[in-house]
Amino acid sequence: MFILMVIIFVLGYMAIALEHPLKLDKAASALAIGTLTWAIYALNSVDILSLGYSVNWNELVNGYNLDAEQTKEVASHFVKHELGHHLTEIAEILFFLLGAMTIVETIDQHNGFKLITDKITTTKKVKLLWILSVLTFFMSAALDNLTTTIVMVTLLKKLIEDKETRWFFASIIVISANAGGAWSPIGDVTTIMLWIGGQVTAANIIVMVFIPSVVAMVAPLLILTFTQKGNVTTPKTDNNSKIYTTSGEQLLFLIVGVSALLFVPVFKTVTHLPPYMGMLLGLSIIWTLSEVLNRKRGDEATQFLAVTNVLKKVDIPTILFFLGILSAVASLQSAGHLTIVSKWLDDVTGQNIYLIDTAIGLLSSIVDNVPLVAGSMGMYEIAHSGTFGVDGVFWELLAYTAGTGGSILIIGSAAGVAAMGMEKIDFVWYMKKISLLAMVGYFAGIGTYYVQEMILGADQHVEEIQHVIEAPDHIIDVPHGTHIKLESKMYLKLRKPSEDNSEAHAE
């Protein structure tokens, strides 16, 4: 049954990857594996937990001699408790996404983004590529890569008539959106997960991942600057569509909406409450603003601009997809599958964090980056300090690789899947035309991060703890600013509190 959970998970992933050929929405596949894996886990909890791979279970029963009946009862309660615990964490992410997507859709419904798109008038390919990429990069950081991609791909239909040219531009937008979302705590689901999970802080992820993310976007653009020539053909515009908002109202909703999104990290820092609370507060503000302004409009305009109407446009299948996939990963984490994967990765890579994170990023181009990051969060615990500590090198690089690695294939990220669905981009075409460009940017960013760490000295002077050391009655005497590296064999100078302040040495 332990292996059956993996089989169901893999089959579900295949169904997600083959969503379009199967004509089966990925949300349905995700919900199926999310429920089935937990059902198998619950029905066979004793057999699965007795294998000894579940870290939490081992800690719970350690030191207790339980008979068969007691083990069965405790195992049943353990699985229910684990499900409730993970559901709480998943719900925080889902409410955050729901709030963010509603705010963005409300801005769009009030034509707030029109103020930006109307400024783009050039038809030169290279210039337009740079303008759209830079705009996408920073919009993705302020909003998120999924919604930014939706807005920008919608914009492309107003700027470019030729289908294959639109495919090309949409693909570059995916690369830029993923790069822009990687360095922002609210720009990508994976960085949201790491931020909410406490692996990274908002200020540090911006500082440490910004430059590698810029490189991931700029490297492909530099290549295209020398290979792309000519102009794009613009489609004929339709001036008959109704606009219910004035230019002043459009600007107001753009400012209020973006400010609400940018306020979330501040809210979390000040109140120490989960980010979704700040997002819901921002939603309540822009919702109230919409209701107040709608009082003076006609019935048709009020109905069109009402947030209750906007909610119908929110991508609920995407929310359900995340619910299913995160639930499935949680079951594998609780049962101990991810512990096995963690040890395998350590063995294969020699515990080299750069190789581990690079491998996770490459895998994210094949499968969705959300479960990979969720799995990594389950495989590697947050340490008190060092490589796996809060804002440690592992988590920073993971935010970058998981965020940008998905660009290598069109199905590797939510932004790519959205663009693929909106423009009907062919999977094989993307592999031939875009994958190599995305890979160049991906590895260039990793190299940039490595050089950045070398310059700052963090890679050479980091506390690496491979084994848990418990010394409750001792204090390691380390001068301020000094870094230590604990090896399998080590000599540490310990200061043991005593009346004569004697020192003890331990090997």
Secondary structure, DSSP 8 states (H G I E B T S, - for coil): -HHHHHHHHHHHHHHHHTHHHHT--HHHHHHHHHHHHHHHHHHTHHHHHTTS--HHHHHHHTT----HHHHHHHHHHHHHHHHHHHHHHHHHHHHHHHHHHHHHHHHHHTTTTHHHHTT----BHHHHHHHHHHHHHHHHHHS-HHHHHHHHHHHHHHH---HHHHHHHHHHHHHHHHHHHHTSTTSSHHHHHHHHHTSS-HHHHHHHHHHHHHHHHHHHHHHHHHH--SB---------S---S-HHHHHHHHHHHHHHHHHHHHHHHHH---HHHHHHHHHHHHHHHHHHHHTTS-HHHHHHH-HHHHGGGS-HHHHHHHHHHHHHHHHHHHHTHHHHHHHHHHHHHTT-HHHHHHHHHHHTTTS-HHHHHHHHHHHS--BSSSTTBTT-HHHHHHHHHHHHGGGGSGGGSHHHHHHHHHHT--HHHHHHHTHHHHHHHHHHHHHHHHHHHHHHTTTTS-----S----TT-EE---TT------SS--EEEE---TT--EEEE-
